[in-house]
Amino acid sequence: MSRFYIILLLLLLTACGQPTAATPTLGSSGETAVNVSPASPITLPATFTPIPADTPPPTPYIPPSTTAPTATTTPIAFDQTVVELRLTIPAIGLDRRLEGKLGGTVIVADEATGVILQRSSEGHVVADLRQVLPTLELAALPEGCGACVAFSYSLPEDGLSGSGWLQSTQLLASVERYFSGVFGPHFPPGTVAGLHRAPSPYAPGHTVAVDENGRLWIYLATDDQIPSPSSANPAVLAAAEALRGAELAPAYEVTCAGGVATETLWLYDRSIQLLCPEFALPNILQPLYLALDSAIAPQLAVLDGPERPPARLPLAALLDYRRADGVWLTLLADGGAVVAADSVITATLPLSQTMGLVNSLLASGELQPGLTSFGDATPGHHHLLVRGPNGVVDGSWPGETAVSLLADLDDLLQQWLTVAVTPTAAAPTPEVTTTPTPAP
């Protein structure tokens, strides 16, 4: 008999030592909404433990009992609140809170908009917060600092609470990512045009916005204090005004590799989703996007971390032609042109001529959406990308094929390549450099 109990004890110890199954990453499963559609699935950053997508929801562990339950056994209160937190930034009108239950249900509220969501199967979020918050150190909130990130939390079951100035960059980034994934990004009140990017390997989440008073707001998800706004470039407001009432799709998305982050473009009262804008951005949104991107570029340039690789198709490009012999032509939205051959040639064209070429190629019917050729490395082929009103279209042809569609582009290339060898030859204001051509 004693041997039987020893074996039973070993089995129990083995079972208790098995790792707990992780739960799925955040998504819309089991989500109900009050006056809003369910949020898209998101994945929390490093502060929260990544969870495999195919793992079942968590089940609270109940120790084995040698006695049968009686009528006086106390049921587990799965609806009991075990964690609460709230994050506010008065300067930009941000006020969001979270309430987590023992059973894994999470209720989130955006106090500024009145939107409330209930999300199930969030046990891993509740567990992570109960583990992280007791270690959090909060400084006293500076008096009158409406731009500082005010944070408060409560762990009723653990008898812990705290409030103050949130300065942990990891928790700042994680909470912003979670709330943005649920409600969408927050823009300051009165925003006319704004751009928000989710975190990527190259930068934390960040926001740039221009409000109706012409103030330019720029801040990172890791900022514990929102920088004071400056005066926006009038070009941003002009680009936004030009799009008022324009017919736009709710999303422009292309799947591409390289640590791509989701982006949200805000225009008056419209939210437009972008994914891989270098290949998805339509030319109608190009002026506004470039104005917002250039406004925040200096802040992103000084961040520590890996440098973002150059875009295969520059965001400022309207046309990109890679000829079968390896010569490369890019026409830009401001009338600039770049030719890459044995050296790099920069030139300018009248914008009307650039748009004439672009519109002629788009009207030909020989270019198609779907980007079937932009990643094609087949040698000896001509590849053409053109940014149109609905996104980027492309085409590819064997090098030995005479393509009448490309005749005007070949003529331009011939002029610029000739002037690179004979500077007195006629060409549209070329400037030749001796910079070696980088590998494609």
C-alpha positions as CSV (number, residue, x, y, z in Angstrom):
1,M,0.0,0.0,0.0
2,S,2.8,2.4,0.9
3,R,4.2,1.9,-2.6
4,F,0.9,2.9,-4.1
5,Y,0.9,6.2,-2.2
6,I,4.4,7.0,-3.3
7,I,3.5,6.5,-6.9
8,L,0.4,8.6,-6.5
9,L,2.4,11.4,-4.9
10,L,4.9,11.3,-7.7
11,L,2.1,11.6,-10.3
12,L,0.6,14.6,-8.5
13,L,3.9,16.3,-8.3
14,T,4.6,15.7,-12.0
15,A,1.1,17.1,-13.0
16,C,1.6,20.2,-10.9
17,G,5.0,20.8,-12.5
18,Q,3.7,21.0,-16.1
19,P,3.7,24.5,-17.6
20,T,0.4,26.3,-17.8
21,A,-1.0,26.6,-21.3
22,A,-0.7,30.1,-22.8
23,T,-3.8,31.8,-24.0
24,P,-4.4,33.4,-27.4
25,T,-3.1,36.8,-28.3
26,L,-5.5,39.7,-28.2
27,G,-8.3,39.7,-30.8
28,S,-12.0,40.3,-31.4
29,S,-13.1,36.8,-30.3
30,G,-15.8,37.0,-27.6
31,E,-15.9,40.8,-27.8
32,T,-19.1,42.8,-27.4
33,A,-19.4,46.5,-28.1
34,V,-21.4,49.4,-27.0
35,N,-22.0,51.9,-29.8
36,V,-18.9,50.8,-31.7
37,S,-17.7,48.0,-33.8
38,P,-15.3,45.3,-32.3
39,A,-11.7,46.2,-32.5
40,S,-9.3,44.4,-34.8
41,P,-6.9,41.7,-33.4
42,I,-3.8,43.0,-31.8
43,T,-0.6,41.6,-30.4
44,L,0.8,43.1,-27.2
45,P,4.5,44.1,-27.0
46,A,7.1,42.8,-24.7
47,T,5.6,44.0,-21.5
48,F,2.8,41.4,-21.9
49,T,3.7,37.8,-22.5
50,P,3.2,36.7,-26.1
51,I,0.6,34.0,-26.3
52,P,0.3,31.4,-29.1
53,A,-2.8,31.9,-31.2
54,D,-4.0,28.2,-31.1
55,T,-4.0,27.9,-27.3
56,P,-7.4,27.5,-25.5
57,P,-8.6,30.2,-23.0
58,P,-7.2,30.0,-19.5
59,T,-8.9,27.8,-16.8
60,P,-8.3,28.8,-13.2
61,Y,-6.3,26.1,-11.4
62,I,-8.4,24.2,-8.7
63,P,-6.3,22.0,-6.4
64,P,-7.4,18.4,-6.2
65,S,-9.5,17.6,-3.2
66,T,-9.8,14.4,-1.4
67,T,-13.3,15.3,-0.1
68,A,-16.4,15.8,-2.2
69,P,-17.8,19.3,-2.4
70,T,-20.5,20.1,0.1
71,A,-23.4,22.5,-0.1
72,T,-21.4,25.1,1.8
73,T,-18.5,25.2,-0.8
74,T,-17.9,28.8,-1.9
75,P,-18.0,29.2,-5.7
76,I,-15.2,31.0,-7.4
77,A,-16.2,34.6,-8.2
78,F,-15.0,34.9,-11.8
79,D,-16.7,38.3,-12.1
80,Q,-14.6,39.7,-9.3
81,T,-12.5,42.7,-10.2
82,V,-8.8,42.0,-9.6
83,V,-7.1,44.8,-11.5
84,E,-8.1,48.4,-12.4
85,L,-6.0,51.1,-14.2
86,R,-6.5,54.5,-15.7
87,L,-4.4,56.6,-18.0
88,T,-5.0,60.3,-18.6
89,I,-3.2,63.1,-20.5
90,P,-5.4,66.2,-20.2
91,A,-3.4,68.3,-22.7
92,I,-4.5,66.0,-25.6
93,G,-7.9,64.9,-24.1
94,L,-6.8,61.3,-23.5
95,D,-8.7,59.4,-20.7
96,R,-8.8,55.6,-21.0
97,R,-9.3,52.9,-18.3
98,L,-9.3,49.2,-17.9
99,E,-11.0,46.8,-15.5
100,G,-9.9,43.1,-15.4
101,K,-11.9,40.3,-13.8
102,L,-10.7,37.1,-12.2
103,G,-12.2,35.0,-15.0
104,G,-10.3,36.8,-17.7
105,T,-12.9,39.3,-18.9
106,V,-11.7,42.8,-19.4
107,I,-13.8,45.9,-19.7
108,V,-12.2,48.9,-21.3
109,A,-13.6,52.4,-21.6
110,D,-12.6,55.6,-23.5
111,E,-14.0,58.3,-21.3
112,A,-13.5,61.0,-23.9
113,T,-15.8,59.3,-26.5
114,G,-18.0,57.3,-24.1
115,V,-17.1,54.0,-25.9
116,I,-17.1,50.9,-23.6
117,L,-16.0,47.5,-24.8
118,Q,-16.0,44.1,-23.1
119,R,-13.4,41.5,-24.1
120,S,-13.3,37.9,-23.1
121,S,-10.4,35.4,-23.0
122,E,-8.0,38.1,-21.7
123,G,-6.7,36.1,-18.8
124,H,-3.1,36.6,-19.8
125,V,-3.5,40.4,-19.8
126,V,-5.1,40.3,-16.3
127,A,-2.3,38.0,-15.1
128,D,0.5,40.1,-16.6
129,L,-0.9,43.3,-15.0
130,R,-1.2,41.7,-11.6
131,Q,2.5,40.7,-11.9
132,V,3.8,44.0,-13.3
133,L,1.9,46.6,-11.4
134,P,3.2,45.8,-7.9
135,T,6.7,46.4,-9.2
136,L,5.8,49.8,-10.7
137,E,7.3,53.0,-9.2
138,L,5.4,56.2,-9.8
139,A,6.8,59.6,-9.2
140,A,4.7,62.4,-7.8
141,L,2.7,64.1,-10.6
142,P,4.1,67.6,-11.2
143,E,1.5,70.2,-10.1
144,G,-0.4,71.6,-13.1
145,C,1.3,69.4,-15.6
146,G,-1.6,68.6,-18.0
147,A,0.9,67.2,-20.5
148,C,2.3,64.6,-18.1
149,V,1.0,61.0,-18.3
150,A,-1.1,60.5,-15.2
151,F,-1.6,56.8,-14.2
152,S,-3.4,55.1,-11.4
153,Y,-4.0,51.5,-10.6
154,S,-5.7,49.2,-8.0
155,L,-5.3,45.5,-7.2
156,P,-8.1,44.9,-4.8
157,E,-7.3,41.3,-4.1
158,D,-3.7,42.1,-3.3
159,G,-4.5,45.2,-1.3
160,L,-2.3,47.4,-3.5
161,S,-2.9,50.7,-5.3
162,G,-0.9,53.6,-6.7
163,S,-1.1,56.8,-8.6
164,G,1.3,59.3,-10.1
165,W,3.4,60.1,-13.1
166,L,4.0,57.1,-15.4
167,Q,7.6,57.2,-16.6
168,S,8.3,53.5,-17.4
169,T,8.9,53.5,-21.2
170,Q,8.0,49.9,-21.4
171,L,4.6,50.2,-19.7
172,L,3.9,53.5,-21.5
173,A,4.4,51.7,-24.8
174,S,2.4,48.6,-23.8
175,V,-0.6,50.5,-22.5
176,E,-0.7,52.7,-25.5
177,R,-0.5,49.7,-27.8
178,Y,-3.2,47.9,-26.0
179,F,-5.7,50.8,-25.9
180,S,-4.9,51.8,-29.5
181,G,-5.5,48.2,-30.6
182,V,-8.9,48.2,-28.9
183,F,-10.2,51.8,-29.6
184,G,-7.9,52.9,-32.4
185,P,-5.3,55.7,-31.9
186,H,-6.1,58.8,-30.0
187,F,-5.7,62.2,-31.6
188,P,-6.0,65.6,-29.8
189,P,-9.4,67.3,-29.9
190,G,-10.0,69.3,-33.1
191,T,-7.5,67.3,-35.2
192,V,-7.9,68.1,-38.9
193,A,-5.2,65.7,-40.1
194,G,-3.1,63.2,-38.3
195,L,-1.0,60.1,-38.7
196,H,-0.4,57.3,-36.1
197,R,1.9,54.4,-36.6
198,A,2.0,51.3,-34.4
199,P,5.3,50.2,-33.0
200,S,7.8,48.5,-35.3
201,P,11.4,47.2,-34.9
202,Y,12.5,50.7,-36.0
203,A,10.4,53.0,-33.8
204,P,7.9,53.0,-30.9
205,G,4.3,53.9,-31.7
206,H,4.1,57.6,-32.6
207,T,1.6,60.3,-33.6
208,V,1.7,63.5,-35.6
209,A,-1.4,65.7,-35.7
210,V,-2.5,69.2,-36.9
211,D,-5.5,70.7,-35.2
212,E,-8.0,73.3,-36.4
213,N,-5.9,76.1,-34.8
214,G,-2.9,75.2,-36.8
215,R,-1.0,73.6,-33.9
216,L,1.3,70.7,-34.7
217,W,1.4,67.9,-32.1
218,I,4.2,65.3,-32.2
219,Y,4.6,62.6,-29.6
220,L,5.9,59.1,-29.1
221,A,4.1,56.3,-27.2
222,T,7.2,56.3,-24.8
223,D,6.9,60.0,-23.9
224,D,6.0,60.5,-20.3
225,Q,5.2,64.2,-21.1
226,I,3.6,65.4,-24.4
227,P,5.8,68.0,-26.0
228,S,4.3,71.4,-26.5
229,P,2.7,71.9,-29.9
230,S,4.4,74.1,-32.5
231,S,3.0,75.9,-35.6
232,A,2.2,73.6,-38.4
233,N,3.4,74.0,-41.9
234,P,0.5,75.6,-43.9
235,A,1.1,72.8,-46.5
236,V,-0.5,70.3,-44.2
237,L,-3.7,72.2,-43.7
238,A,-3.8,73.0,-47.5
239,A,-3.4,69.3,-48.3
240,A,-6.1,68.3,-45.9
241,E,-8.5,71.0,-47.2
242,A,-7.9,69.7,-50.8
243,L,-9.2,66.3,-49.7
244,R,-12.3,67.6,-48.0
245,G,-15.2,65.6,-49.5
246,A,-12.9,63.4,-51.6
247,E,-14.0,59.9,-52.3
248,L,-11.5,57.7,-50.4
249,A,-11.4,54.0,-49.4
250,P,-11.5,53.1,-45.7
251,A,-8.2,51.2,-46.2
252,Y,-5.2,51.0,-48.5
253,E,-3.2,47.9,-47.7
254,V,-0.5,45.7,-49.2
255,T,1.3,42.9,-47.5
256,C,5.0,43.4,-47.6
257,A,8.0,42.2,-45.4
258,G,10.3,44.1,-43.2
259,G,8.8,44.9,-39.8
260,V,5.8,46.8,-41.3
261,A,3.6,48.6,-38.7
262,T,-0.1,49.4,-39.2
263,E,-0.8,53.1,-39.7
264,T,-3.9,55.2,-39.3
265,L,-4.4,58.4,-41.3
266,W,-7.0,60.8,-39.8
267,L,-8.7,63.3,-42.0
268,Y,-11.4,65.5,-40.4
269,D,-13.9,62.8,-39.3
270,R,-12.5,59.9,-41.3
271,S,-10.1,57.2,-40.3
272,I,-8.1,55.5,-43.1
273,Q,-6.1,52.4,-42.5
274,L,-2.7,51.9,-44.2
275,L,-0.4,49.0,-44.4
276,C,2.9,49.2,-46.3
277,P,2.2,52.7,-47.7
278,E,5.2,52.7,-50.0
279,F,3.2,50.3,-52.2
280,A,-0.4,51.0,-51.0
281,L,-0.6,54.8,-50.8
282,P,-2.6,56.4,-53.6
283,N,-1.4,59.5,-55.3
284,I,-4.4,61.5,-54.0
285,L,-3.3,61.0,-50.4
286,Q,0.4,61.5,-51.2
287,P,0.7,65.2,-50.5
288,L,-0.9,65.0,-47.1
289,Y,0.9,61.8,-46.1
290,L,4.3,63.3,-47.1
291,A,3.6,66.5,-45.2
292,L,2.8,64.6,-42.0
293,D,5.7,62.2,-42.5
294,S,8.2,65.0,-43.0
295,A,7.0,66.7,-39.8
296,I,7.8,63.8,-37.6
297,A,10.8,62.5,-39.5
298,P,13.4,64.6,-37.5
299,Q,12.2,63.1,-34.2
300,L,12.4,59.5,-35.5
301,A,15.8,60.1,-37.1
302,V,17.5,60.5,-33.7
303,L,16.0,57.4,-32.0
304,D,18.3,54.6,-31.0
305,G,17.8,51.3,-32.7
306,P,18.1,49.7,-36.1
307,E,17.8,52.0,-39.1
308,R,14.8,51.4,-41.3
309,P,15.9,50.1,-44.8
310,P,15.1,52.4,-47.7
311,A,11.7,51.8,-49.4
312,R,11.8,49.8,-52.6
313,L,9.4,52.4,-54.0
314,P,10.0,55.8,-52.3
315,L,6.8,57.3,-50.7
316,A,7.5,60.4,-52.8
317,A,7.6,58.4,-56.1
318,L,4.9,58.5,-58.7
319,L,6.7,56.2,-61.1
320,D,9.5,53.7,-60.9
321,Y,11.0,52.0,-64.0
322,R,13.7,49.4,-63.8
323,R,14.9,48.6,-67.3
324,A,16.1,45.2,-68.4
325,D,19.7,46.5,-68.7
326,G,19.7,47.5,-65.0
327,V,19.1,51.3,-65.6
328,W,16.7,52.7,-63.1
329,L,14.4,55.7,-63.4
330,T,12.3,57.2,-60.6
331,L,9.9,60.2,-61.1
332,L,8.9,62.1,-57.9
333,A,5.8,63.9,-57.0
334,D,7.6,67.3,-56.8
335,G,8.9,67.0,-60.4
336,G,12.3,65.5,-59.4
337,A,13.8,62.6,-61.2
338,V,16.6,60.2,-60.4
339,V,18.4,57.9,-62.8
340,A,20.6,55.2,-61.5
341,A,23.1,53.7,-64.0
342,D,26.9,53.7,-63.6
343,S,26.4,56.9,-61.7
344,V,23.4,58.7,-60.1
345,I,21.8,61.4,-62.2
346,T,19.3,63.9,-60.7
347,A,17.1,66.0,-62.8
348,T,13.9,67.9,-62.8
349,L,10.9,67.8,-65.1
350,P,7.9,70.2,-65.3
351,L,5.3,68.6,-63.0
352,S,2.8,68.8,-65.8
353,Q,5.1,66.5,-67.9
354,T,5.5,64.1,-65.0
355,M,1.8,63.9,-64.5
356,G,1.2,63.5,-68.2
357,L,3.5,60.5,-68.3
358,V,1.8,59.0,-65.2
359,N,-1.7,59.6,-66.5
360,S,-0.9,58.2,-69.9
361,L,0.5,55.0,-68.4
362,L,-2.5,54.6,-66.1
363,A,-4.9,55.1,-68.9
364,S,-3.2,52.5,-71.1
365,G,-4.9,49.5,-69.4
366,E,-1.6,47.6,-69.5
367,L,-0.8,48.0,-65.8
368,Q,-2.7,46.1,-63.2
369,P,-3.3,46.2,-59.4
370,G,-1.9,43.4,-57.4
371,L,1.8,44.2,-57.5
372,T,2.8,40.9,-59.1
373,S,6.1,42.2,-60.4
374,F,7.5,44.6,-57.8
375,G,9.4,41.9,-56.0
376,D,10.4,40.0,-59.2
377,A,14.1,39.7,-59.5
378,T,14.0,37.9,-62.9
379,P,17.0,39.3,-64.8
380,G,16.4,40.7,-68.3
381,H,12.9,42.0,-67.6
382,H,11.5,45.5,-67.7
383,H,9.6,46.4,-64.5
384,L,7.3,49.4,-64.1
385,L,5.4,50.7,-61.0
386,V,3.0,53.6,-61.2
387,R,1.2,55.3,-58.2
388,G,-2.3,56.0,-59.2
389,P,-5.5,57.3,-57.4
390,N,-6.3,53.9,-56.1
391,G,-2.8,52.7,-55.1
392,V,0.1,51.3,-57.0
393,V,-0.2,49.3,-60.3
394,D,2.6,47.5,-62.1
395,G,3.7,45.6,-65.1
396,S,6.6,43.4,-66.3
397,W,7.8,42.5,-69.7
398,P,10.7,40.3,-71.1
399,G,13.7,42.5,-72.0
400,E,13.7,41.5,-75.7
401,T,10.1,42.6,-76.1
402,A,9.6,46.0,-77.8
403,V,7.1,47.7,-75.4
404,S,5.6,50.8,-76.9
405,L,4.2,51.8,-73.5
406,L,7.7,52.4,-72.3
407,A,8.9,54.4,-75.3
408,D,8.6,57.9,-73.7
409,L,10.4,56.6,-70.6
410,D,13.2,55.2,-72.7
411,D,13.5,58.5,-74.6
412,L,13.9,60.4,-71.2
413,L,16.5,57.9,-70.1
414,Q,18.4,58.3,-73.3
415,Q,18.6,62.1,-73.0
416,W,19.8,61.9,-69.4
417,L,22.3,59.2,-70.0
418,T,23.6,61.1,-73.0
419,V,24.1,64.3,-71.0
420,A,25.9,62.3,-68.4
421,V,28.6,61.5,-71.0
422,T,28.3,64.7,-73.0
423,P,27.3,67.6,-70.8
424,T,26.5,69.9,-73.7
425,A,23.7,67.6,-74.9
426,A,20.1,68.8,-74.5
427,A,18.2,67.4,-71.5
428,P,15.9,68.7,-68.8
429,T,18.2,70.4,-66.3
430,P,20.3,67.3,-65.3
431,E,22.8,67.3,-62.5
432,V,25.3,64.4,-62.7
433,T,27.0,63.0,-59.7
434,T,29.7,60.3,-59.4
435,T,28.0,58.4,-56.6
436,P,28.2,54.7,-57.4
437,T,24.9,53.1,-58.0
438,P,23.8,51.0,-54.9
439,A,22.7,47.5,-55.6
440,P,18.9,47.0,-56.0
